[in-house]
Amino acid sequence: MHDWLARRLNLRLRVFLFFAMVALGGLASVGLGLWLGYRRVEEAGLGSGFVLAGLISGAGILALVVWVWMLFDENVAKAIQKLAGGIRARAHADVAGELDHESARYLGDLAPAAKAITGTLAETKNALAEAVERETTRLAVENARLQSLLADVPAGVLLCSPDHQIVFYNAHAQELLSGEVSAGLDRSILDYIRAGPLQNAYARLTQSEDVDAACSVLCASTQTGEVLAGRMRLVNLPQRSAEAAGYVLTLRDVTADLALRAGREELLDEIFDKVRRPAANLQTVLDSGVADQDAATRKALLVEAAALTHAITDLGSRYDDARGGWWPMEEIRASELVESVVAVTAREGITLIAEAERLMLRCDAFQIVALLSHLCGRLVEVIGAAALSLRIADDGEGGALVTLGWKGDVLQVGLLEGWLDVALEVGLANVTGRTVLAAHGTEAWPEPGAVGRNLIRLPLREAWPVGTPAPAVRRSAVYDFDLMDREPSGELAMTPLRELTCVVFDTETTGLLPSSGDEIVQIAALRLLGGKRIHGEAFESLVNPGRPIPAVATEVHHITNEMVAGAPDIGTVGRRFHAFAQGSVLVAHNAPFDLEFLRRREAEIGKSFDHPVLDTVLLSAVVFGQSEVHTLDALTERLGITIPPEARHTAMGDTIATAAALEKMIPMLEGRGYRTFGEVIAAVRQHGRLLKDVNSPEHVSPVKAAT
């Protein structure tokens, strides 16, 4: 009946009929009361009749008003609120789905008009987005190329703001600044590098009259103690003075270089010391002129000569072991190296049969290929070798053995030595086979092989099976150049939402009652800056809860006792998470639940979780109204966010969904006039009946009066 009226009658007529029905209902209540009161006059008197008439008519009018309010609340107030939330989501949060106007079906043409507006807005946005995409494709391609180049620069590159906050970093910089927490945007570089050398270098550059001046700096990591050599250059901002300029810093790890240099100096000192004394003693014996007079003198002479020979042999061997450490090496598959040798020798008309085990090698591949190709050419030209073969195999001692075989005459050692003294065409002057071997700390020698074949052996010192190398470096550069222009906003409450550094997190637990002994089994977190997720800056760890995980909990998050058996405890993981979230606003869906688990373990963790907090449940109430459903599933559905079923109820999956919801709700909050952290907290506290706000008073003190 209601749907029929909604379709057949316009909104103004329905409103008129509605109030006409209210008026008629009120009159009917009064009439009924008077009639019943009149009938009671004869039995109980005139006064009692009027009282009864008043009570009946009043009760009827009250019931009518309550009924009217319920109808208006359900079909007008809630409908308008839901319609407004949907419009705001499509206007500010890029929600692409069609507006649901079924709840506003009693509002006449308002719902279809809103649907038409949002549809037109979506079409306009799509057209604009396509135009912008066409115009920015070239810039995006160039940006991707630049990021790729900077990511692979063999040095750490950082751009820092005047207050030493990181604005840009590449993958190598993140490696160099590793520790309990890796480098991240809007983190202070002074948390990773000792402040003195950087601040001194920065002061020298800002006081220099040369705007293009650069300064070398030698500093040390605060977390690992590694020695870093750097070069700093100012980046002048047009709107700022030289004293407030940012800077580019390039860094490389020289710890190994300094250790190698110190080791070589120590070895040379030891060489001079060990050789000098036996030589002096030997000279003394020779100068005595009695070497042929008695057996004791001859014995002393032999002892000193033997000591000198042993010292020289020992020191020479140690020098050979150490001299291969200074040349820059790369990692290459053994199969790729032999394929390169086959290709080079094929250009010279030499057929080479090659094979390699599944090994990764650390070597100067270009030089090794040049040396092996040179030896193949000499074998064919000089001794007429045929049926050449090349094999690289694991030597069982952490290295690899390169074997070059052929059918033909035996190779004399002297002839091989002569070949190793010939310069190779590798683009570097005076590089011979011998210098290549020296750079790799190895040697080559001939030896007989199977019947009718001869071999050259060449060991390489570092090799490992394919599939067990160190994790690959993330090939990316991370930046937010807006940080260079951002002025400190002072009080947190006055900080715009888009300038907050947020850490969105979620936990999985053994149950829902921390007061009854339930514990965390997994924590995951992501960093957001400027209202956008920073890709690559994430935290995830299993936690050993110190108690069995109930089967009913495992059914939800799929974390088993076996999975957490070797995981660190909450003390260790909690400290790492606290460091990851340092200086940030914590964001969670139903934050009181997750924070209670952490705050109960603050003594064990050794840190206090007193961060400012945003709760996406309360933000959803501010944006969509308290009467809506505010579960994570309902919120993401309203915002057009898809959570893969396999990711739901996993710490990282729910964290990603919560972060996406926050990204979309920030412009919606701004659209409603809530632009600062303090204004948002004042708004969420109006929904205290729904969920408690867990912020400390000092986080929002400037807006106390407003609340």
NUTIPA-295249 format. One line per 5 residues: number of its first residue (from 1); for each residue x, y, z of C-alpha. Coordinates in steps of 0.05 Angstrom, whole numbers, plus 32768, in hexadecimal, padded with zeros to 4 digits. Each point is the difference from the previous one (the first is absolute). Layout:
<rs>
NUM> X,Y,Z | ...
</rs>
This chain:
<rs>
1> 8000,8000,8000 | 8038,8030,8013 | 8027,7FF1,7FC0 | 7FC0,800B,7FD8 | 7FF4,8044,8020
6> 804A,8012,7FF4 | 7FF8,7FF1,7FB6 | 7FBB,801F,7FF5 | 8003,8040,802A | 8033,8038,7FFF
11> 8028,8013,803E | 7FD9,8040,8010 | 7FBD,7FDC,7FFC | 8019,7FC7,802B | 801A,8032,8035
16> 7FBC,8023,7FFF | 7FDA,7FBE,8008 | 8030,7FEB,8036 | 7FF3,803E,802B | 7FB6,7FFD,7FEF
21> 8000,7FB9,801C | 8024,801A,803E | 7FCB,8036,8009 | 7FC7,7FCF,7FF6 | 8021,7FCF,802F
26> 8007,8036,8035 | 7FB7,8015,7FF9 | 7FEB,7FB7,8002 | 8026,7FF7,8042 | 7FE0,803D,801E
31> 7FBB,7FEB,7FE8 | 8008,7FBA,801A | 8017,801B,8043 | 7FC5,8030,8005 | 7FCE,7FC9,7FED
36> 801C,7FCF,8034 | 8003,8038,8034 | 7FB8,8014,7FF2 | 7FE9,7FB9,800B | 8023,7FFF,8043
41> 7FE0,8041,8018 | 7FC0,7FDE,8017 | 8026,7FCB,8028 | 803B,8027,801E | 7FEF,8049,7FF9
46> 8015,8038,7FD2 | 8048,8006,801A | 8010,7FB7,7FF7 | 7FE4,8002,7FB9 | 802C,803B,7FED
51> 803E,7FDD,801E | 7FF2,7FC1,7FD9 | 7FF5,8028,7FC0 | 8042,8024,800A | 8027,7FC0,800F
56> 7FE5,7FDC,7FC3 | 8009,8039,7FD0 | 8046,8010,801C | 8016,7FB7,7FFA | 7FE6,7FFC,7FBA
61> 8023,8041,7FEA | 8041,7FE8,8022 | 7FFD,7FBE,7FDC | 7FF2,8023,7FBF | 803C,802F,800A
66> 802E,7FC5,8010 | 7FE8,7FDB,7FC3 | 800B,803F,7FD5 | 8046,8008,801D | 8012,7FB8,7FF1
71> 7FE7,8007,7FB9 | 8026,8040,7FF5 | 8040,7FE5,8021 | 7FFF,7FC0,7FD6 | 7FE8,801C,7FBE
76> 8019,8048,8001 | 8039,800C,8032 | 8024,7FBF,7FF6 | 7FF2,8000,7FB6 | 801D,8046,7FF7
81> 803C,7FEF,802B | 800E,7FC1,7FD8 | 7FF5,8025,7FBE | 802F,8038,8016 | 8036,7FCD,8014
86> 7FFB,7FDE,7FBD | 8004,8042,7FDB | 803C,8017,8029 | 8024,7FBD,7FF4 | 7FF8,8009,7FB5
91> 8013,8049,8003 | 803E,7FFA,802B | 8017,7FB8,8004 | 7FFC,7FEA,7FB7 | 7FCD,7FC9,800E
96> 7FEA,7FE8,7FBC | 7FC3,7FD5,8011 | 7FB9,8015,7FF0 | 7FDD,8027,8037 | 7FCF,7FD6,8028
101> 7FC0,802A,8001 | 7FD0,7FC9,8018 | 8003,8019,8049 | 7FEA,8045,7FE8 | 7FC6,7FE8,7FD6
106> 7FCE,8028,8029 | 8024,8042,7FF3 | 7FE2,800A,7FBC | 802E,8018,7FC9 | 803A,800D,8030
111> 801E,7FBB,7FFB | 7FFC,7FFB,7FB3 | 801C,8047,7FFB | 803A,7FED,802E | 800C,7FC2,7FD7
116> 8001,802A,7FC0 | 8030,8032,801F | 8030,7FCB,8019 | 7FFC,7FDC,7FBD | 8010,8040,7FDA
121> 8037,8010,8032 | 801E,7FBB,7FF5 | 7FFE,8009,7FB5 | 8020,8044,8006 | 8036,7FE5,802E
126> 800E,7FC6,7FD1 | 8006,802E,7FC5 | 802E,802E,8027 | 8029,7FC6,8019 | 8008,7FE5,7FB9
131> 8017,8045,7FE8 | 8031,8007,803A | 8019,7FB9,7FF5 | 800E,800E,7FB7 | 8026,803F,8011
136> 8028,7FE1,8038 | 8012,7FBD,7FE1 | 8042,801A,7FE5 | 8012,801E,8044 | 7FED,7FBF,8023
141> 802D,7FD8,7FD2 | 803A,8030,800B | 7FF3,7FFE,804B | 8002,7FB4,8000 | 8041,8001,7FD9
146> 801E,8032,8030 | 7FEA,7FD7,803C | 801E,7FC1,7FE1 | 8042,8023,7FF3 | 8004,801E,8046
151> 7FEC,7FBE,801F | 803B,7FDE,7FDF | 8034,8035,800E | 8037,7FDA,8026 | 7FFD,8033,8039
156> 7FCB,8016,8030 | 7FDE,8040,7FE9 | 7FD5,8029,802F | 7FDE,8044,7FFD | 7FF4,8020,8043
161> 7FD9,803D,8016 | 8021,8039,8028 | 7FEC,7FDF,8041 | 8021,7FBE,7FE9 | 7FC0,7FDB,7FF0
166> 8006,7FCD,7FC8 | 7FDB,8015,7FC1 | 801D,7FCE,7FCE | 8029,7FC1,8005 | 8013,7FC7,7FD1
171> 8007,7FB6,800F | 804A,8004,800F | 7FF5,8038,8032 | 7FCC,7FD5,8024 | 8033,7FC7,8003
176> 8035,802E,801D | 7FD1,801D,8033 | 7FE6,7FBD,8018 | 7FF7,7FED,8048 | 7FC6,7FF4,802E
181> 7FD7,802D,7FD1 | 8014,800E,7FB8 | 8002,8046,7FE3 | 7FBD,801E,7FEF | 7FE1,8040,7FE7
186> 7FF8,8038,8033 | 8030,7FDD,8030 | 803D,8026,8018 | 8041,7FEA,7FE1 | 8020,8010,8043
191> 7FDD,7FC2,801B | 802D,7FD6,7FD3 | 8041,8028,7FFA | 8027,8021,8038 | 7FEC,8049,8001
196> 8043,8023,8009 | 8020,7FF5,7FBB | 7FBF,800E,7FDA | 7FF0,803F,8026 | 8048,801A,7FF9
201> 7FFF,7FF3,7FB5 | 7FBB,8021,7FF9 | 8018,803D,8027 | 803E,8007,7FD4 | 7FD6,7FFE,7FC1
206> 7FCB,8032,8018 | 8038,8031,8013 | 8024,7FF7,7FBE | 7FF9,8037,7FCB | 8004,7FCD,7FC8
211> 7FB8,7FE9,7FF2 | 801A,7FC3,7FDB | 8030,7FEA,8037 | 8003,7FB8,8016 | 801D,7FE2,803E
216> 801C,7FBB,8010 | 7FEC,7FE1,8041 | 8016,7FC2,8025 | 7FCC,7FE7,8031 | 7FE8,7FC1,8023
221> 7FBE,7FDC,8006 | 7FE0,8006,8044 | 7FE1,7FBB,7FFC | 8035,7FD4,7FE0 | 8040,8028,800B
226> 8013,7FFC,7FB6 | 802C,8037,7FE5 | 7FE0,8027,7FC7 | 8023,802F,7FD0 | 7FD1,8036,7FE5
231> 7FFB,803E,7FD6 | 7FCF,8038,8010 | 7FE6,8036,7FD2 | 7FCA,8034,8010 | 7FBF,8003,7FDA
236> 7FE9,8048,8002 | 7FB6,800D,8002 | 7FE8,803F,7FDD | 7FD4,8016,803A | 8034,7FF4,8036
241> 8043,801C,8014 | 8041,7FD9,7FFA | 7FFE,7FF4,804B | 7FBF,7FD9,7FF6 | 8014,7FD7,7FC3
246> 7FF9,7FB5,7FFB | 8039,7FD4,7FE9 | 8011,7FC3,7FD6 | 802B,7FCC,8023 | 8023,7FC6,7FDD
251> 801B,7FC9,802D | 8029,7FC1,7FF7 | 8017,7FCD,8033 | 804C,8004,8008 | 8004,7FD4,803D
256> 801C,7FC6,7FD7 | 802E,802E,7FD9 | 801D,801E,803F | 8007,7FBB,8020 | 8023,7FE6,7FC1
261> 802E,803C,7FFE | 8010,7FF9,804A | 800C,7FB5,7FF6 | 802F,800D,7FC6 | 8026,8034,8028
266> 8005,7FD0,803A | 8018,7FC9,7FD1 | 8035,802C,7FE2 | 8018,8014,8045 | 8004,7FB7,8013
271> 8025,7FF0,7FBF | 8036,8034,800F | 8005,7FE9,8048 | 8004,7FB6,7FF1 | 8031,8007,7FC6
276> 802B,8036,8020 | 8016,7FD8,803D | 8012,7FBE,7FDE | 8023,8027,7FC9 | 8027,8028,8034
281> 8014,7FC1,8025 | 8014,7FDE,7FBE | 8029,803D,7FEE | 8022,7FFD,8043 | 8013,7FB7,7FF6
286> 801A,800E,7FBA | 8028,803D,8018 | 8021,7FD7,8036 | 802B,7FDE,7FCA | 7FFE,7FBE,8024
291> 7FCA,7FDD,7FDA | 802F,7FC9,7FEB | 8026,7FF8,8042 | 7FD0,7FD6,802B | 7FBF,7FD9,7FFF
296> 7FDE,802E,8032 | 8008,803C,7FD3 | 7FE6,7FD9,7FC4 | 7FC5,7FE9,8029 | 7FF0,8047,8015
301> 8004,8016,7FB8 | 7FD0,7FCA,7FE9 | 7FCF,800F,8039 | 7FFD,804A,7FED | 7FFA,7FF1,7FB6
306> 7FC8,7FCF,800E | 7FDC,8033,802C | 8006,8035,7FCA | 7FE7,7FCF,7FCB | 7FC4,7FEC,802B
311> 7FEF,8048,8011 | 8001,8015,7FB7 | 7FD7,7FC3,7FEA | 7FCC,800B,8037 | 7FF9,804A,7FF4
316> 7FFD,7FF5,7FB5 | 7FC8,7FCE,8008 | 7FD9,802E,802E | 8009,803A,7FD0 | 7FE5,7FD4,7FC7
321> 7FC3,7FF0,802A | 7FF3,8049,800F | 800F,8021,7FBE | 7FBF,7FE8,7FE0 | 7FD5,8027,8031
326> 8009,8046,7FE4 | 7FE6,7FF8,7FB9 | 7FB5,800E,7FF5 | 7FDB,7FBF,7FF3 | 7FBA,7FF0,7FE8
331> 7FD1,7FC4,8007 | 7FF3,7FD8,7FC1 | 7FE4,7FBB,7FF0 | 8034,7FCE,7FEA | 7FD4,7FEE,7FC4
336> 8001,8049,7FE9 | 804B,8004,8005 | 800C,7FC1,7FD6 | 7FCD,8018,7FCD | 8027,8041,7FFA
341> 8041,7FDA,7FF4 | 7FDF,7FD5,7FCB | 7FE5,803E,7FDD | 8045,8023,8000 | 8026,7FC3,7FE7
346> 7FCC,7FF3,7FCA | 800F,8044,7FE2 | 8048,7FE9,7FF8 | 7FEA,7FC0,7FDE | 800D,7FD3,803C
351> 7FCD,7FCB,8014 | 7FFB,7FF8,804C | 7FD5,7FCD,8025 | 7FED,801E,8043 | 7FD8,7FED,803D
356> 7FF7,801B,8046 | 7FE0,7FE9,8041 | 7FC9,802B,801E | 802F,8030,8023 | 8004,804A,800E
361> 8047,801C,7FFA | 801F,803F,801D | 8033,801A,7FCF | 8010,8034,7FCC | 7FDA,7FDB,7FC9
366> 801B,802C,7FC8 | 8048,7FF2,8012 | 7FF5,7FB5,800B | 7FDD,7FFA,7FBD | 803A,8026,7FDE
371> 8034,7FD3,8022 | 7FDD,7FBF,7FEE | 7FF4,8017,7FB8 | 8049,8014,7FFB | 8017,7FBB,8018
376> 7FD2,7FDD,7FCF | 801C,8029,7FC7 | 8048,7FF1,8014 | 7FF3,7FB5,8008 | 7FE5,7FFC,7FB9
381> 8034,802E,7FE0 | 803F,7FE8,8023 | 7FF7,7FB6,8010 | 7FC8,7FEF,7FD0 | 7FCF,7FEC,8036
386> 7FBE,7FE1,7FE9 | 7FBD,7FEC,8020 | 8004,8038,8034 | 7FD3,7FFB,803D | 7FF0,802E,803B
391> 7FE1,7FEA,8042 | 7FF2,8026,8041 | 7FF1,7FD4,803D | 7FFA,8007,804B | 8044,7FF2,8021
396> 7FDF,7FEB,8042 | 8024,8037,8028 | 7FD4,803C,7FF3 | 801D,800F,7FBC | 7FFE,7FE8,7FB8
401> 8032,7FDE,7FD3 | 8005,8016,7FB7 | 801C,7FCA,7FD3 | 8015,800D,7FB8 | 800E,7FBE,7FDA
406> 8018,7FEE,7FBB | 8019,7FC6,7FD6 | 8048,8009,7FE9 | 8046,800E,8019 | 8012,800A,8049
411> 8005,8049,8015 | 8043,8012,8020 | 7FFF,802B,803E | 8031,8032,7FE2 | 7FD3,8009,7FC3
416> 7FC3,800D,802C | 8028,8032,8029 | 8011,8025,7FC0 | 7FB7,8003,7FEA | 7FED,801C,8044
421> 8031,803A,7FF6 | 7FDE,8017,7FC0 | 7FD3,803D,8006 | 7FB5,7FF2,7FF9 | 7FD1,802D,7FD9
426> 7FD2,8010,803A | 7FFF,804C,7FFC | 8032,800A,8038 | 8049,800E,7FF4 | 8034,7FCC,8014
431> 7FCD,7FCC,8013 | 801D,7FBB,7FF3 | 7FEA,7FBA,8012 | 802D,8003,803C | 7FE1,8040,801A
436> 7FBB,7FE1,7FF7 | 8015,7FC4,802A | 8020,802E,8034 | 7FC0,802A,8005 | 7FD9,7FC0,800E
441> 8033,7FE5,8030 | 800A,7FC0,7FD7 | 802E,7FDE,7FCE | 7FFC,7FD3,7FC3 | 8028,7FC1,7FF0
446> 8002,7FC8,7FCC | 7FF6,7FB7,8011 | 7FF2,7FBF,7FDB | 7FB8,7FEA,7FFA | 7FDF,7FC1,7FE6
451> 8020,7FD7,7FC9 | 8012,802D,7FC6 | 7FEA,8041,8022 | 8023,8037,8027 | 7FE5,8035,802F
456> 800A,8046,801C | 7FE5,8009,8046 | 7FEA,8044,801B | 7FDD,8003,8044 | 7FD2,8039,8015
461> 7FFB,800F,8049 | 7FB6,8011,800A | 7FC5,7FD7,7FE6 | 7FBE,7FE6,801A | 7FC5,7FD8,7FE5
466> 7FCB,8026,7FD9 | 7FC4,800B,802C | 8026,8011,8040 | 801A,8046,7FF1 | 7FF3,803C,802C
471> 7FBB,801F,7FF7 | 7FFC,802D,7FC3 | 8004,804A,800A | 7FBD,8023,7FF5 | 8007,8025,7FBE
476> 7FDE,8040,8010 | 8009,8047,8017 | 7FD0,801D,8033 | 7FF1,804A,8005 | 7FCF,8037,8013
481> 801C,8043,7FE9 | 7FC8,8026,8022 | 8025,7FF4,8041 | 8034,8033,7FE9 | 7FCD,8038,8001
486> 7FDA,7FEC,803F | 8006,802F,803A | 7FFB,7FE4,8046 | 7FB8,800A,8019 | 8011,8000,804B
491> 7FC9,7FE0,8029 | 7FE7,7FBC,7FE9 | 7FB8,8017,8007 | 800D,8036,7FCC | 8022,7FD1,7FCE
496> 7FD9,7FF7,7FC0 | 7FE9,7FB8,7FF3 | 8028,7FFE,7FBF | 8040,8010,8026 | 7FF9,7FC8,8034
501> 8030,7FC5,7FFF | 7FD3,7FC5,800F | 800F,7FB7,8011 | 7FC4,7FD5,7FF1 | 8003,7FBD,8025
506> 7FD9,7FC2,8012 | 800B,7FC5,802E | 7FE9,7FB8,8001 | 7FF8,7FE0,8044 | 7FF1,7FBF,8024
511> 7FBC,801B,8014 | 7FD7,803E,800F | 800E,8008,804B | 8045,801C,8012 | 7FEA,8004,8049
516> 7FF7,7FB4,7FFF | 8045,7FF1,7FE5 | 7FF7,8006,7FB4 | 803E,8017,7FDC | 8017,801B,7FBC
521> 8018,7FCE,7FCC | 800D,8030,7FC6 | 800A,804A,7FF4 | 8000,8024,7FBC | 8007,804A,7FF0
526> 8007,8031,7FC7 | 8018,8048,7FFE | 7FD7,8038,7FE0 | 8019,8045,7FF1 | 7FD9,8039,7FE2
531> 7FC2,7FD4,8002 | 8022,7FCD,7FD2 | 801F,7FBD,800D | 804C,7FFD,7FFB | 800D,7FC1,7FD8
536> 8039,7FD7,801C | 7FFB,801A,8048 | 7FDD,7FC7,8023 | 8005,7FD7,8040 | 7FE8,7FB8,8009
541> 8013,7FCC,8033 | 7FE4,7FC2,8021 | 8002,8000,804C | 8008,7FC5,802F | 7FC7,800A,8031
546> 801D,7FD3,8035 | 7FBF,7FD8,8002 | 7FDB,7FD1,7FD1 | 7FD6,801F,7FC9 | 7FB8,7FE6,8005
551> 7FE5,7FDC,7FC3 | 7FC7,8031,7FFB | 8032,8039,7FF9 | 8029,7FDA,7FCC | 7FC1,7FF7,7FD7
556> 7FFA,804C,7FFB | 8048,8017,7FF2 | 801F,7FBD,7FEB | 803D,8008,802E | 8014,7FBF,8021
561> 802B,7FEE,803C | 8035,7FE4,7FD1 | 8004,8043,7FDB | 800F,8028,803F | 802C,7FCC,8022
566> 8041,8021,7FE9 | 7FE5,8048,7FFE | 801A,8036,8030 | 7FD8,8013,803D | 7FD5,803E,8008
571> 8039,8025,8023 | 802D,7FFB,7FC3 | 7FCA,800C,7FCC | 7FE1,8037,8029 | 8041,8027,8003
576> 800A,7FF9,7FB5 | 7FB9,8017,7FF3 | 8007,803A,8030 | 803F,8017,7FDB | 7FDB,7FF8,7FBD
581> 7FC7,802C,801A | 802C,8034,8022 | 7FE8,8047,7FF4 | 7FC0,7FE9,7FDD | 7FB5,8000,800B
586> 7FE8,7FB9,800B | 7FC3,7FEC,7FD7 | 7FD6,7FC1,800A | 7FB9,7FE6,7FF6 | 7FE6,7FFA,8048
591> 8041,801B,801D | 7FEE,7FF5,804A | 8001,7FB5,7FF3 | 8045,7FFD,7FE0 | 801F,8033,802F
596> 7FE8,7FDC,803F | 802A,7FC3,7FEC | 803E,802C,7FF5 | 7FF7,802B,803E | 7FF8,7FC4,802D
601> 8046,7FEB,7FEA | 8023,8044,8005 | 802B,7FE9,803A | 801A,7FC5,7FD8 | 8009,802A,7FC2
606> 8022,8038,8025 | 7FDA,8035,7FD9 | 7FBF,8027,800A | 7FCC,8002,7FC8 | 7FEA,8047,800E
611> 7FFC,8013,7FB7 | 7FC6,802B,7FE6 | 7FCB,7FD3,7FE2 | 7FCD,8002,7FC9 | 7FCA,7FCA,7FFE
616> 7FE0,7FF1,7FBD | 7FC0,7FE9,8023 | 7FF6,8046,801C | 8017,8021,7FBF | 7FCB,7FD7,7FDD
621> 7FCC,8019,8031 | 8015,8048,7FF3 | 7FFC,7FF7,7FB4 | 7FC4,7FD3,7FF8 | 7FD9,800B,8040
626> 7FFC,7FD7,8040 | 7FC3,7FD8,7FEA | 8027,7FDD,7FC9 | 8024,7FBD,800A | 804A,800D,800D
631> 8021,7FBC,7FFA | 803D,7FFC,7FD3 | 7FD9,7FD9,7FCC | 7FC7,8032,7FFF | 8030,803C,7FFD
636> 802A,7FE4,7FC7 | 7FC1,7FED,7FDA | 7FE6,8048,8005 | 8042,801B,7FE8 | 8007,7FCF,7FC6
641> 803C,7FDC,801E | 8008,7FB6,7FF1 | 801F,7FD2,8034 | 8015,7FBD,7FE2 | 7FDF,7FC8,8029
646> 8043,7FE0,800E | 801A,8042,801D | 7FC5,800D,802F | 8011,7FF4,8049 | 804A,8001,7FF3
651> 8027,8038,8021 | 801E,801B,7FC0 | 7FC0,7FF6,7FD7 | 7FD6,8027,8032 | 8036,8035,8007
656> 8001,800B,7FB4 | 7FB4,8007,8001 | 8000,8030,803B | 8037,802A,7FDF | 7FD8,8003,7FBF
661> 7FC2,8016,8027 | 8028,8037,8024 | 801B,8019,7FBD | 7FB9,8008,7FE6 | 7FE2,801E,803F
666> 8034,8038,8008 | 7FE4,8029,7FC5 | 7FBA,7FF0,8018 | 8010,801B,8045 | 801E,803E,7FE0
671> 7FC1,8007,7FD7 | 7FD8,8004,8041 | 802E,8036,801B | 802D,7FD4,802D | 8045,8012,7FE7
676> 802D,7FF9,803D | 800E,7FC8,8031 | 7FE0,8027,8039 | 7FC1,800E,7FD8 | 7FF8,7FB6,7FF0
681> 800A,7FEB,8048 | 7FCC,8032,8016 | 7FD0,7FE1,7FCD | 800D,7FB8,8013 | 7FF4,800E,804A
686> 7FB8,8010,7FEF | 7FF9,7FB6,7FF0 | 8019,7FE8,8044 | 7FC3,7FD4,8008 | 8018,7FD7,7FC5
691> 8049,7FF8,8014 | 802F,801F,8032 | 8035,8031,7FE7 | 8044,7FE9,801B | 8028,8041,7FF5
696> 8024,801F,803A | 7FE9,8048,8011 | 8043,801F,7FEC | 7FF7,7FE8,7FB8 | 7FC4,802D,7FF5
701> 8007,8035,8037 | 7FF6,803C,7FD1 | 7FB9,7FEA,7FEF | 7FE7,7FEF,8046 | 7FD3,803D,8001
706> 7FE2,7FED,7FBD | 7FEC,7FBC,8019
</rs>
